[in-house]
Amino acid sequence: MKQSHDIAAAHVPTQYVSPRRPLVTALALSLAAAVALGLSRFSYGLLLPSMRDDLSWSYLLAGAMNTGNALGYFIGALATPALMRRLGVWRLLITGSVLAGIFMLLSGMVTDATALFLQRVCAGVASAFIFIAGGVLAARLGSMHNERAGFLIGLYYGGTGFGIALSALLVPVALASAQERGTAHPWQWPWLALGLTCLVATAVMALPAKTIGEAPPRQGGKQRFAAKDFSFALSGYFMFGVGYIGYMTFVVALLKQQGMPAGLITLFYTLLGLAVVASSRIWARMLDRFKGGESLAILNGILGAVSILPALTSAVPVVFLSGIVFGAVFLSVVASTTALVRHNLPPESWPAGISAFTMAFAFGQIVGPTMVGWIADGSGGLERGLIVSAFALFIGAALASRQKALRRPAEVS
């Protein structure tokens, strides 16, 4: 552990190195996850009802917008390893974050469905750059503080919750302000506000993230990742991508359809986001303990159980329980795959491993929103769509439960 710390310290300016403050560094780095997912992707669920009403979209088209975002994410995941080698991890992180902010701003300037779809694709590409680069930096930070690695990695992914909670508070205020002023398309104002927030978050995280440093090249070290060694985990993670995104895309639309007051919907989404932040502490010990697919299986199973609840009842306590537990679990699924890579691969292979899991995740998200939207346009409505999402998560749990740790886990310092 000391050797890893000394290597990192040798490759960044001393005035930025803060070995005694890994928590502050992890919190700043968590803003990357807030931008990549909380602000750029999951805010769309809050805007979907007003955009759909204003632009006369079907649920299929509304879901296709998040499918476009996931398609971009998949493309970005494919390109990320080569770009990290060319630009470095930190530069790619900041470049992606700036681009995400710009694409969000552009969403507040157009109404054409094709233009909005292209924006969602481009924002997805940028999100992949951010999320994978941030995950690599989080894994490196964890390797410097092995005894707290699960917590620090979980805190990074839990940063998505900051973005979700901020979106839940920001979107209604911007939307109401636009409506008061009689703007033609009130949903554009929240996009502009979210884009500016992304740029501010980028400025805040830039220097702390840089203190983690670039990993030095290892003598004879090669990135190696054999998909066959992780086939069950990759399949389970794909099903997670299919299942969770249906809930995050359409649950707000379902609650509005069921007649939940706007104030309660804002509270629901805010609590979901805060639960994401808390998840870094809740599941940290489990992520440190299990070396195989156990964590991925357990978390997928819990998600399946709670995501089906809003489809079965509109009772407010049950719906809030669903949102809080969902928030406390779903980003820890992502953290569990980073922990799996870290437990079973040498550090030089972490970028390849994290990218492979991100591609499986992204491919699942391509399928999920359009599938749920298509189902929701049928006789079963959004409720049936969420039931299908839950079953996808249960399948993911069954697959992940069969993933074993590699026989000789790589020693990480």
KASULQUI-V213094 format. One record per residue. N is the residue number from 0. RES is the residue in three letters. D_LAST is the distance of its C-alpha to the last C-alpha in Angstrom with 1 decimal. Layout:
n | res | d_last
N | RES | D_LAST
N | RES | D_LAST
This chain:
n | res | d_last
0 | MET | 4.8
1 | LYS | 8.1
2 | GLN | 7.5
3 | SER | 6.3
4 | HIS | 9.2
5 | ASP | 11.4
6 | ILE | 11.2
7 | ALA | 12.1
8 | ALA | 14.7
9 | ALA | 16.2
10 | HIS | 17.0
11 | VAL | 18.9
12 | PRO | 22.0
13 | THR | 21.5
14 | GLN | 24.1
15 | TYR | 22.0
16 | VAL | 18.6
17 | SER | 18.6
18 | PRO | 15.4
19 | ARG | 17.6
20 | ARG | 18.8
21 | PRO | 16.1
22 | LEU | 18.8
23 | VAL | 21.3
24 | THR | 19.1
25 | ALA | 18.4
26 | LEU | 22.1
27 | ALA | 23.1
28 | LEU | 20.9
29 | SER | 22.5
30 | LEU | 25.8
31 | ALA | 24.6
32 | ALA | 24.7
33 | ALA | 28.0
34 | VAL | 29.5
35 | ALA | 28.3
36 | LEU | 29.5
37 | GLY | 31.1
38 | LEU | 33.5
39 | SER | 33.8
40 | ARG | 34.1
41 | PHE | 34.9
42 | SER | 37.5
43 | TYR | 39.6
44 | GLY | 40.3
45 | LEU | 42.0
46 | LEU | 44.0
47 | LEU | 45.0
48 | PRO | 48.1
49 | SER | 49.7
50 | MET | 48.9
51 | ARG | 50.3
52 | ASP | 53.4
53 | ASP | 54.1
54 | LEU | 53.4
55 | SER | 54.8
56 | TRP | 51.8
57 | SER | 51.5
58 | TYR | 48.4
59 | LEU | 47.6
60 | LEU | 47.6
61 | ALA | 45.7
62 | GLY | 43.0
63 | ALA | 43.1
64 | MET | 41.9
65 | ASN | 38.6
66 | THR | 38.6
67 | GLY | 38.9
68 | ASN | 36.0
69 | ALA | 33.9
70 | LEU | 35.3
71 | GLY | 34.2
72 | TYR | 30.7
73 | PHE | 30.6
74 | ILE | 31.8
75 | GLY | 29.3
76 | ALA | 26.4
77 | LEU | 27.8
78 | ALA | 28.0
79 | THR | 24.7
80 | PRO | 22.4
81 | ALA | 25.0
82 | LEU | 25.6
83 | MET | 22.0
84 | ARG | 22.0
85 | ARG | 25.3
86 | LEU | 25.0
87 | GLY | 21.4
88 | VAL | 19.7
89 | TRP | 21.1
90 | ARG | 24.6
91 | LEU | 24.8
92 | LEU | 23.9
93 | ILE | 26.7
94 | THR | 29.1
95 | GLY | 28.8
96 | SER | 29.3
97 | VAL | 32.4
98 | LEU | 33.8
99 | ALA | 33.4
100 | GLY | 35.4
101 | ILE | 38.1
102 | PHE | 38.5
103 | MET | 38.9
104 | LEU | 41.6
105 | LEU | 43.3
106 | SER | 43.6
107 | GLY | 45.8
108 | MET | 48.2
109 | VAL | 49.2
110 | THR | 50.9
111 | ASP | 51.1
112 | ALA | 49.1
113 | THR | 48.1
114 | ALA | 46.9
115 | LEU | 44.9
116 | PHE | 43.4
117 | LEU | 42.3
118 | GLN | 40.8
119 | ARG | 38.8
120 | VAL | 37.6
121 | CYS | 36.6
122 | ALA | 34.9
123 | GLY | 32.9
124 | VAL | 31.7
125 | ALA | 30.6
126 | SER | 28.9
127 | ALA | 26.7
128 | PHE | 25.7
129 | ILE | 24.7
130 | PHE | 23.1
131 | ILE | 20.9
132 | ALA | 19.9
133 | GLY | 19.3
134 | GLY | 17.2
135 | VAL | 14.9
136 | LEU | 14.7
137 | ALA | 14.2
138 | ALA | 11.2
139 | ARG | 9.7
140 | LEU | 11.0
141 | GLY | 9.5
142 | SER | 5.8
143 | MET | 7.4
144 | HIS | 9.0
145 | ASN | 7.3
146 | GLU | 10.7
147 | ARG | 12.7
148 | ALA | 10.9
149 | GLY | 14.0
150 | PHE | 16.4
151 | LEU | 15.2
152 | ILE | 15.2
153 | GLY | 18.4
154 | LEU | 19.9
155 | TYR | 19.6
156 | TYR | 21.5
157 | GLY | 23.7
158 | GLY | 24.9
159 | THR | 27.2
160 | GLY | 29.2
161 | PHE | 30.0
162 | GLY | 31.5
163 | ILE | 33.4
164 | ALA | 34.8
165 | LEU | 35.7
166 | SER | 37.4
167 | ALA | 39.3
168 | LEU | 40.7
169 | LEU | 41.3
170 | VAL | 42.9
171 | PRO | 45.8
172 | VAL | 46.7
173 | ALA | 46.7
174 | LEU | 48.6
175 | ALA | 51.2
176 | SER | 51.7
177 | ALA | 52.4
178 | GLN | 54.8
179 | GLU | 56.6
180 | ARG | 57.2
181 | GLY | 58.5
182 | THR | 56.1
183 | ALA | 56.7
184 | HIS | 53.2
185 | PRO | 51.5
186 | TRP | 48.2
187 | GLN | 47.6
188 | TRP | 47.1
189 | PRO | 44.0
190 | TRP | 42.4
191 | LEU | 43.2
192 | ALA | 41.8
193 | LEU | 38.6
194 | GLY | 38.2
195 | LEU | 38.6
196 | THR | 36.1
197 | CYS | 33.5
198 | LEU | 34.2
199 | VAL | 34.0
200 | ALA | 30.6
201 | THR | 29.4
202 | ALA | 30.6
203 | VAL | 28.9
204 | MET | 25.4
205 | ALA | 25.4
206 | LEU | 24.4
207 | PRO | 21.7
208 | ALA | 20.0
209 | LYS | 20.2
210 | THR | 18.2
211 | ILE | 14.9
212 | GLY | 15.7
213 | GLU | 15.7
214 | ALA | 12.8
215 | PRO | 14.0
216 | PRO | 15.3
217 | ARG | 13.6
218 | GLN | 16.1
219 | GLY | 17.5
220 | GLY | 15.1
221 | LYS | 17.1
222 | GLN | 17.0
223 | ARG | 18.0
224 | PHE | 19.0
225 | ALA | 21.8
226 | ALA | 23.7
227 | LYS | 25.3
228 | ASP | 22.1
229 | PHE | 22.1
230 | SER | 25.9
231 | PHE | 26.5
232 | ALA | 23.9
233 | LEU | 25.1
234 | SER | 28.7
235 | GLY | 28.1
236 | TYR | 26.5
237 | PHE | 29.5
238 | MET | 31.8
239 | PHE | 30.0
240 | GLY | 30.8
241 | VAL | 34.4
242 | GLY | 34.8
243 | TYR | 33.2
244 | ILE | 34.7
245 | GLY | 38.2
246 | TYR | 37.9
247 | MET | 36.4
248 | THR | 39.1
249 | PHE | 42.1
250 | VAL | 41.8
251 | VAL | 43.3
252 | ALA | 46.1
253 | LEU | 46.7
254 | LEU | 46.9
255 | LYS | 49.3
256 | GLN | 51.4
257 | GLN | 51.5
258 | GLY | 53.0
259 | MET | 50.2
260 | PRO | 51.1
261 | ALA | 49.1
262 | GLY | 47.9
263 | LEU | 46.5
264 | ILE | 44.7
265 | THR | 43.1
266 | LEU | 42.0
267 | PHE | 40.7
268 | TYR | 38.5
269 | THR | 37.3
270 | LEU | 36.3
271 | LEU | 34.5
272 | GLY | 32.5
273 | LEU | 31.8
274 | ALA | 30.7
275 | VAL | 28.1
276 | VAL | 26.6
277 | ALA | 26.7
278 | SER | 25.0
279 | SER | 21.5
280 | ARG | 22.1
281 | ILE | 24.1
282 | TRP | 21.7
283 | ALA | 18.3
284 | ARG | 18.2
285 | MET | 19.4
286 | LEU | 16.8
287 | ASP | 14.0
288 | ARG | 16.3
289 | PHE | 17.5
290 | LYS | 15.7
291 | GLY | 18.9
292 | GLY | 21.7
293 | GLU | 22.9
294 | SER | 22.0
295 | LEU | 23.6
296 | ALA | 26.6
297 | ILE | 27.2
298 | LEU | 27.0
299 | ASN | 29.2
300 | GLY | 31.7
301 | ILE | 31.9
302 | LEU | 32.5
303 | GLY | 35.2
304 | ALA | 37.0
305 | VAL | 37.2
306 | SER | 37.8
307 | ILE | 41.0
308 | LEU | 42.5
309 | PRO | 44.1
310 | ALA | 45.8
311 | LEU | 47.4
312 | THR | 48.5
313 | SER | 49.0
314 | ALA | 49.0
315 | VAL | 47.1
316 | PRO | 45.1
317 | VAL | 43.9
318 | VAL | 43.0
319 | PHE | 41.1
320 | LEU | 39.2
321 | SER | 38.3
322 | GLY | 37.1
323 | ILE | 35.0
324 | VAL | 33.3
325 | PHE | 32.8
326 | GLY | 31.2
327 | ALA | 29.0
328 | VAL | 27.7
329 | PHE | 27.9
330 | LEU | 25.0
331 | SER | 22.7
332 | VAL | 23.6
333 | VAL | 22.0
334 | ALA | 18.9
335 | SER | 18.8
336 | THR | 18.6
337 | THR | 15.6
338 | ALA | 13.9
339 | LEU | 15.2
340 | VAL | 13.9
341 | ARG | 10.4
342 | HIS | 10.7
343 | ASN | 12.6
344 | LEU | 11.7
345 | PRO | 9.4
346 | PRO | 8.8
347 | GLU | 12.1
348 | SER | 13.9
349 | TRP | 13.2
350 | PRO | 16.4
351 | ALA | 18.5
352 | GLY | 17.5
353 | ILE | 18.1
354 | SER | 21.2
355 | ALA | 22.5
356 | PHE | 22.3
357 | THR | 23.9
358 | MET | 26.7
359 | ALA | 27.4
360 | PHE | 27.5
361 | ALA | 29.7
362 | PHE | 32.0
363 | GLY | 32.6
364 | GLN | 33.5
365 | ILE | 36.0
366 | VAL | 37.8
367 | GLY | 37.7
368 | PRO | 39.7
369 | THR | 42.5
370 | MET | 42.8
371 | VAL | 43.1
372 | GLY | 45.5
373 | TRP | 47.7
374 | ILE | 47.9
375 | ALA | 48.6
376 | ASP | 51.5
377 | GLY | 53.1
378 | SER | 55.0
379 | GLY | 51.9
380 | GLY | 50.7
381 | LEU | 47.4
382 | GLU | 47.2
383 | ARG | 47.2
384 | GLY | 44.5
385 | LEU | 42.1
386 | ILE | 43.0
387 | VAL | 41.9
388 | SER | 38.6
389 | ALA | 38.0
390 | PHE | 38.7
391 | ALA | 36.2
392 | LEU | 33.5
393 | PHE | 34.7
394 | ILE | 34.5
395 | GLY | 30.9
396 | ALA | 30.1
397 | ALA | 31.7
398 | LEU | 29.9
399 | ALA | 26.4
400 | SER | 27.1
401 | ARG | 27.3
402 | GLN | 23.8
403 | LYS | 21.8
404 | ALA | 18.1
405 | LEU | 17.6
406 | ARG | 18.4
407 | ARG | 15.3
408 | PRO | 12.4
409 | ALA | 9.8
410 | GLU | 6.6
411 | VAL | 3.8
412 | SER | 0.0
